């Protein structure tokens, strides 16, 4: 049972400037919700004011399905309780913005995709904190998907001259990996497809492929698997053509300048979730089985891919 | 059609009225519905214009940055909007076309894949492409292709002088159907209520209007066969044309009756005049030989040598001849008798004469004598008329019946009437009442009324008999003063 979903669409709408009265109301509704959020935030800040007025700021990216507000609110509440200080979630649609927020020290922790992690690690801006466990293991892979009506395609290389949907220029599964694969096959990733575009999210890759906007797309297996449970109607409209080898799961990173104590506290809070009934419940809703201490070696494959592509 | 036109007004009037009401209701609701349709279309155009403007404003930066996904999201919103409330207007398709007239993005990418030449999508889009080529790239335009199932609204995506492409919004033409059905249903409901109120009223009114006409028509149709019955004047009390028709009909009926009555009297008086002439002629012809015969018998009787048997026979003949003379004399009414003027006392004398007979039958006699001086009419003749009529009335009245008598002067005429209850006379009997030897006529030889008539006639007056509704036989006599006598 995953009480995810249903908020994704409104997030899409929110991104769009209103074109009619209805959107005007939706916008107002969203604004109102933001104000409520802020009120809750301020109220909870006040509770913790005596101990530590500085809130912990936690960045969220499309590496997870990052727009389930209710789940995230509950999780934030949980973390506040465990850390005994205010926590703020900062959601961004593009990895670039999250990377910039870490660089600008505007967030302390972030759950990022593997590519941004390796980038941040290499730039010595952040370090690995924990790796989530999906079905008990710290791995994920990349899926190449096409519309379910396309029964021909068997590999990425058959997609020459097609329209391809990328997730984010800093996404491993949704950008780096397919380009790497093309490059390894001797193709020019910049010319191989007739047209490419970014959807700024993994779920939207599924949307774009299902709707026929793109002929194919590549995305995070965790997102697709989760969607296949909470929105099977959507994933049924797509077909997985290929699955990549496994790589380390998109990790939670800590900004380098975050104090050891804060870092340890956060790590402890996340690692302890699986052993805590409330935490376990949240994990279940996140479709994860827990968090494990990070192991940088898990991401070597990604780093290799990055370096190869960076040489291009 | 003729069948309908031949129908009675009883049905035709309500039917026409009902039809007019229905046609009016249909015309009014039809007008309202078509007006609503125009408004809906106007709204659609307005919506398209607003939507086109706001979409293009958002699409411009997306196209500028080649952000397909963002463009897709922008145009998907109006498409995926759930239909709410009574506004069914929702675009079915939205496309963004680039400057090469290729699909930049479509809300339904499967039907219009990205980068497809717009002209290759379908023939309709080929026409649209031509129209877009002709546009100035600044102003929006509604494109209504007659054969198409869609209204197209085309908005250039441009800012200042940079033109990036064209936004095409397609609304299905049948978009109004649900709304239209709803409107039509409302219209029909209201129409049905109006009809439910008006039709029974119309039916009643139509019947009310038609019924007098129908009755008059029925009576007019029957007039040649039988005497029509009177109209019930309560049936229509208003003074409009139908009311006037009622009055005219009643008047016509009355005139017809008078005319018939007059004709009857004419026939009767002509017949009686002919009879009078005949009787007078015969009487003269009989009287001459009769006088001779009587003189001869008288002469014969003066000879006394006749045997008793012959004498007896001669007497028998003489009595017979005398009877003939009397009868003929009675038939030959001679009004030219010199007489004194009629005095009020003469009338009272007649009463005195009649009273003993009336008393025998215990009759009640109503007596109104308004004569107060002598009038220039022969007293003997008038007395004879009075006696004849009164005796006749007394004879015809049952025991303890009533006889009324009224006399006076009016319009330079002596007018009197005798009425009695009791035996009523039929029309047939009345028609022949004044003829000689009428079985209804009392007095000598059934000549009483004949004599009366002859006298009145010779005096230049008129006598008439009427059967009154209240079971009275009414004899009326009017004689001009100082008349022919």
Contacts between the chains, C-beta under 8 A, distances in Angstrom:
chain1	res1	chain2	res2	distance
A	9	B	80	8.0
A	12	B	73	5.5
A	12	B	76	7.9
A	12	B	77	7.9
A	13	B	77	6.1
A	15	B	70	7.7
A	15	B	73	6.5
A	16	B	58	6.7
A	16	B	73	5.8
A	16	B	74	5.5
A	16	B	77	5.5
A	17	B	54	7.2
A	17	B	57	7.4
A	17	B	58	5.0
A	18	B	54	7.3
A	19	B	50	7.7
A	19	B	51	5.7
A	19	B	54	3.6
A	19	B	55	5.6
A	19	B	58	7.1
A	19	B	74	7.8
A	19	B	77	6.7
A	19	B	78	6.5
A	20	B	47	7.9
A	20	B	50	6.8
A	20	B	51	6.4
A	20	B	54	7.1
A	20	B	78	7.2
A	22	B	81	6.2
A	22	B	84	7.5
A	23	B	77	6.7
A	163	B	113	7.7
A	163	B	114	5.3
A	163	B	115	7.0
A	165	B	69	7.5
A	194	B	115	6.6
A	195	B	68	7.6
A	195	B	114	6.4
A	195	B	115	6.0
A	197	B	66	7.2
A	197	B	67	7.0
A	197	B	68	3.6
A	197	B	69	5.5
A	198	B	67	7.3
A	198	B	69	6.3
A	199	B	69	4.4
A	200	B	69	6.7
A	204	B	69	6.4
A	208	B	69	6.7
A	208	B	72	7.3
A	211	B	72	7.9
A	211	B	108	7.7
A	211	B	109	5.4
A	211	B	110	7.1
A	212	B	108	7.8
A	212	B	109	4.1
A	212	B	110	3.7
A	212	B	113	6.7
A	213	B	68	7.3
A	213	B	69	7.8
A	213	B	72	5.7
A	213	B	105	7.0
A	213	B	109	4.1
A	213	B	114	6.6
A	214	B	114	7.9
